[in-house]
């Protein structure tokens, strides 16, 4: 089963960087093992990993303004 079939050029943020893309892809097996140890159901574990990857991709697509906290301006 391929959890993230289309990580590629159309993906935002760091995934355009080949090294970062490889890091994310390399983390998938570890994420799956960890998720399976939490829920003990392979299908539910895959859903958990999918949700985790979707959230990570969404956060990576946000602009980063280092040092610009909204409350401090």
One Martini backbone bead per residue (centre of mass of N, CA, C, O) as a GRO file, in nm:
protein
   73
    1UNK     BB    1   0.095   0.037   0.024
    2UNK     BB    2   0.042   0.375  -0.070
    3UNK     BB    3   0.034   0.670   0.108
    4UNK     BB    4   0.236   0.860  -0.091
    5UNK     BB    5   0.215   0.886  -0.432
    6UNK     BB    6   0.256   1.236  -0.482
    7UNK     BB    7   0.549   1.311  -0.420
    8UNK     BB    8   0.651   1.626  -0.565
    9UNK     BB    9   0.656   1.902  -0.762
   10UNK     BB   10   0.360   1.994  -0.652
   11UNK     BB   11   0.480   2.024  -0.385
   12UNK     BB   12   0.530   2.202  -0.119
   13UNK     BB   13   0.802   2.335  -0.001
   14UNK     BB   14   1.047   2.109   0.095
   15UNK     BB   15   0.980   1.888  -0.139
   16UNK     BB   16   1.169   2.014  -0.361
   17UNK     BB   17   1.377   1.890  -0.187
   18UNK     BB   18   1.534   1.594  -0.216
   19UNK     BB   19   1.626   1.548   0.079
   20UNK     BB   20   1.353   1.599   0.218
   21UNK     BB   21   1.194   1.390   0.065
   22UNK     BB   22   1.360   1.146   0.166
   23UNK     BB   23   1.300   1.187   0.465
   24UNK     BB   24   0.998   1.148   0.449
   25UNK     BB   25   0.997   0.870   0.312
   26UNK     BB   26   1.181   0.736   0.538
   27UNK     BB   27   0.957   0.774   0.775
   28UNK     BB   28   0.717   0.586   0.710
   29UNK     BB   29   0.794   0.311   0.837
   30UNK     BB   30   0.817   0.423   1.128
   31UNK     BB   31   0.532   0.533   1.150
   32UNK     BB   32   0.389   0.262   1.107
   33UNK     BB   33   0.508   0.112   1.348
   34UNK     BB   34   0.411   0.307   1.563
   35UNK     BB   35   0.108   0.298   1.497
   36UNK     BB   36   0.078  -0.012   1.543
   37UNK     BB   37   0.159   0.008   1.850
   38UNK     BB   38  -0.099   0.181   1.926
   39UNK     BB   39  -0.361   0.023   1.761
   40UNK     BB   40  -0.338  -0.286   1.639
   41UNK     BB   41  -0.432  -0.174   1.342
   42UNK     BB   42  -0.340  -0.150   1.023
   43UNK     BB   43  -0.559   0.041   0.911
   44UNK     BB   44  -0.552   0.255   1.136
   45UNK     BB   45  -0.250   0.314   1.108
   46UNK     BB   46  -0.259   0.420   0.818
   47UNK     BB   47  -0.451   0.652   0.882
   48UNK     BB   48  -0.265   0.794   1.083
   49UNK     BB   49  -0.032   0.844   0.887
   50UNK     BB   50  -0.187   1.003   0.678
   51UNK     BB   51  -0.268   1.234   0.865
   52UNK     BB   52   0.017   1.315   0.945
   53UNK     BB   53   0.117   1.384   0.657
   54UNK     BB   54  -0.095   1.598   0.591
   55UNK     BB   55  -0.015   1.791   0.820
   56UNK     BB   56   0.278   1.827   0.744
   57UNK     BB   57   0.228   1.944   0.461
   58UNK     BB   58   0.063   2.187   0.552
   59UNK     BB   59   0.286   2.314   0.730
   60UNK     BB   60   0.508   2.330   0.503
   61UNK     BB   61   0.334   2.544   0.325
   62UNK     BB   62   0.395   2.748   0.518
   63UNK     BB   63   0.514   3.032   0.605
   64UNK     BB   64   0.836   3.153   0.716
   65UNK     BB   65   0.884   3.371   1.009
   66UNK     BB   66   1.152   3.428   1.156
   67UNK     BB   67   1.082   3.611   1.450
   68UNK     BB   68   0.754   3.638   1.384
   69UNK     BB   69   0.550   3.710   1.618
   70UNK     BB   70   0.226   3.814   1.632
   71UNK     BB   71   0.246   3.958   1.926
   72UNK     BB   72   0.535   4.123   1.864
   73UNK     BB   73   0.594   4.200   1.548
   0.00000   0.00000   0.00000
